[in-house]
Amino acid sequence: TGGSSVPVEAHCSHNGQCVSFSEHKGDAVTAQWTAAQLHVAIEVLTGVHRQCQRLMFRGRLMEPDSTLQSMLGCDPEKLPGRKIKLYLYVDRHRFPQKLGPFSLVSVPLKGGD
């Protein structure tokens, strides 16, 4: 949907990483973006599956259908001119995040086996 681009910064609980973005796959992040849309973009940037993500803004959990605008509680025209900072809680005990870490091991097989 239309609207001004909104820069977003997500702070990750699992590794302290911080990712910033204002677009995903050519689409600008706007005030109408839902948490579900943000999850997809964050999954690409962090490798954390969207099912294992929980986004928080100002101590409130963002439900999948809540928009940035609804979380900010203001009109799109009055959005702050700075990054919107979100906290990303990663549920490490939920599938598929609980898989791994994986590593390579040598096996006693040859090319002809």
CORBEL-V404548 format. One record per residue. N is the residue number from 1. SS is DSSP state (H for helix, E for strand, - for the rest). Layout:
BEGIN
N/SS, N/SS
END
This chain:
BEGIN
1/-, 2/-, 3/-, 4/-, 5/-, 6/-, 7/-, 8/E, 9/E, 10/E, 11/E, 12/E, 13/-, 14/-, 15/-, 16/-, 17/-, 18/E, 19/E, 20/E, 21/E, 22/-, 23/E, 24/E, 25/-, 26/-, 27/E, 28/E, 29/-, 30/-, 31/-, 32/-, 33/-, 34/E, 35/H, 36/H, 37/H, 38/H, 39/H, 40/H, 41/H, 42/H, 43/H, 44/H, 45/H, 46/H, 47/-, 48/-, 49/-, 50/H, 51/H, 52/H, 53/E, 54/E, 55/E, 56/E, 57/E, 58/-, 59/-, 60/E, 61/E, 62/-, 63/-, 64/-, 65/-, 66/-, 67/E, 68/H, 69/H, 70/H, 71/H, 72/H, 73/-, 74/-, 75/-, 76/H, 77/H, 78/H, 79/-, 80/-, 81/-, 82/-, 83/-, 84/E, 85/E, 86/E, 87/E, 88/E, 89/E, 90/E, 91/-, 92/-, 93/-, 94/-, 95/-, 96/-, 97/-, 98/-, 99/-, 100/-, 101/-, 102/-, 103/-, 104/-, 105/-, 106/-, 107/-, 108/-, 109/-, 110/-, 111/-, 112/-, 113/-
END
